[in-house]
Amino acid sequence: MLWKLLCQWLASTSIQAAAQRLSPAFPLETVYHLLARLRHRLDAVRCRLCARQKAPASSQSDPLRQTIEHLAAVFASKPCAVSEFQLSFQQPFLG
């Protein structure tokens, strides 16, 4: 569900709009909490992704959204990039 939410956020203007579209089983406050945890791990996540593949060109100004695009590029052929990140690097995505 997290990966679907992150992908929807890239296609939307706000995380609230993305959450409303997906109707997750958890409250919006939980989504914001998960994003905050991910923001604290961006350095570790991006280092792992860069070791695998150069970051794609991005028009995003938010480093988190850039990281989501990079994650999508690295694991483009997989249905869930978040779980693939964890399997490939043997590290938790949210830490």
Sine and cosine of phi, psi and omega as CSV:
sin_phi,cos_phi,sin_psi,cos_psi,sin_omega,cos_omega
0.00,0.00,-0.59,0.81,-0.01,-1.00
-0.88,0.48,-0.70,0.72,-0.01,-1.00
-0.90,0.44,-0.67,0.74,0.04,-1.00
-0.87,0.49,-0.65,0.76,0.01,-1.00
-0.91,0.42,-0.69,0.72,0.01,-1.00
-0.90,0.43,-0.66,0.75,0.05,-1.00
-0.90,0.43,-0.66,0.75,0.02,-1.00
-0.90,0.43,-0.59,0.81,0.03,-1.00
-0.89,0.46,-0.63,0.77,0.05,-1.00
-0.88,0.47,-0.55,0.84,-0.02,-1.00
-1.00,0.07,-0.20,0.98,-0.05,-1.00
-0.94,-0.34,0.11,-0.99,0.04,-1.00
-1.00,0.02,-0.36,0.93,-0.04,-1.00
-0.55,-0.83,0.35,-0.94,0.04,-1.00
-0.93,0.36,-0.52,0.85,0.03,-1.00
-0.90,0.44,-0.69,0.73,0.03,-1.00
-0.89,0.45,-0.65,0.76,0.02,-1.00
-0.90,0.44,-0.69,0.72,0.00,-1.00
-0.91,0.41,-0.64,0.77,0.02,-1.00
-0.90,0.43,-0.59,0.81,-0.01,-1.00
-0.93,0.36,-0.60,0.80,-0.04,-1.00
-1.00,0.01,-0.37,0.93,-0.04,-1.00
0.77,0.63,0.89,0.46,0.00,-1.00
-0.91,0.42,0.32,-0.95,-0.04,-1.00
-0.98,0.18,0.06,1.00,-0.01,-1.00
-0.82,-0.57,0.39,-0.92,-0.08,-1.00
-0.94,0.34,0.33,-0.94,0.00,-1.00
-0.86,0.51,-0.55,0.83,0.03,-1.00
-0.87,0.50,-0.58,0.82,0.04,-1.00
-0.91,0.41,-0.63,0.77,0.04,-1.00
-0.87,0.49,-0.72,0.69,0.01,-1.00
-0.90,0.44,-0.59,0.80,0.04,-1.00
-0.91,0.43,-0.69,0.72,0.02,-1.00
-0.89,0.45,-0.65,0.76,0.03,-1.00
-0.91,0.43,-0.61,0.79,0.04,-1.00
-0.91,0.42,-0.66,0.75,0.05,-1.00
-0.89,0.45,-0.66,0.75,0.01,-1.00
-0.92,0.40,-0.64,0.77,0.04,-1.00
-0.86,0.51,-0.56,0.83,0.03,-1.00
-0.95,0.30,-0.30,0.95,-0.01,-1.00
-0.96,-0.27,0.10,1.00,-0.09,-1.00
-0.83,0.56,-0.64,0.77,-0.03,-1.00
-0.88,0.48,-0.70,0.71,0.00,-1.00
-0.93,0.37,-0.68,0.73,-0.01,-1.00
-0.90,0.43,-0.73,0.68,-0.04,-1.00
-0.91,0.41,-0.60,0.80,0.05,-1.00
-0.88,0.48,-0.70,0.72,0.02,-1.00
-0.90,0.44,-0.71,0.71,-0.02,-1.00
-0.91,0.42,-0.65,0.76,0.00,-1.00
-0.92,0.40,-0.50,0.87,0.06,-1.00
-0.92,0.40,-0.46,0.89,-0.02,-1.00
-1.00,0.01,-0.65,0.76,-0.09,-1.00
-0.33,-0.94,0.61,-0.79,0.04,-1.00
-0.88,0.47,0.60,-0.80,0.00,-1.00
-0.90,0.44,0.67,-0.74,0.02,-1.00
-0.95,0.30,0.38,-0.93,0.10,-0.99
-0.88,0.48,0.64,-0.76,-0.07,-1.00
-0.66,-0.75,0.58,-0.81,0.10,-0.99
-0.99,-0.11,0.01,1.00,-0.03,-1.00
-0.98,0.22,0.63,-0.77,0.07,-1.00
-0.99,-0.11,-0.34,0.94,0.00,-1.00
-0.99,0.13,0.85,-0.52,0.01,-1.00
-0.84,0.54,-0.53,0.85,0.02,-1.00
-0.92,0.40,-0.69,0.72,0.02,-1.00
-0.92,0.40,-0.59,0.81,0.09,-1.00
-0.88,0.47,-0.66,0.75,0.00,-1.00
-0.91,0.41,-0.62,0.78,0.04,-1.00
-0.89,0.46,-0.68,0.74,0.06,-1.00
-0.88,0.47,-0.67,0.74,0.01,-1.00
-0.90,0.44,-0.70,0.72,0.03,-1.00
-0.86,0.52,-0.69,0.72,0.02,-1.00
-0.89,0.45,-0.60,0.80,0.00,-1.00
-0.94,0.33,-0.67,0.74,-0.03,-1.00
-0.91,0.41,-0.64,0.77,-0.05,-1.00
-0.91,-0.41,0.69,0.72,-0.10,-1.00
-0.87,0.49,-0.54,0.84,-0.07,-1.00
-1.00,0.02,0.02,1.00,-0.06,-1.00
-0.97,-0.23,0.55,-0.84,-0.02,-1.00
-0.94,0.33,-0.49,0.87,-0.01,-1.00
-0.70,-0.71,0.97,-0.22,-0.04,-1.00
-0.91,0.41,-0.52,0.85,0.00,-1.00
-0.90,0.44,-0.76,0.65,0.01,-1.00
-0.93,0.38,-0.57,0.82,0.05,-1.00
-0.92,0.40,-0.60,0.80,0.08,-1.00
-0.85,0.53,-0.75,0.66,-0.03,-1.00
-0.90,0.43,-0.64,0.77,0.02,-1.00
-0.94,0.35,-0.68,0.74,-0.06,-1.00
-0.93,0.36,-0.67,0.74,-0.10,-0.99
-0.98,-0.21,-0.08,1.00,-0.02,-1.00
0.78,0.62,0.70,0.71,0.04,-1.00
-0.67,-0.74,0.55,-0.83,0.08,-1.00
-0.94,0.35,0.60,-0.80,0.00,-1.00
-0.94,0.33,-0.66,0.75,-0.03,-1.00
-0.99,-0.11,-0.15,0.99,0.07,-1.00
0.96,0.30,0.00,0.00,0.00,0.00
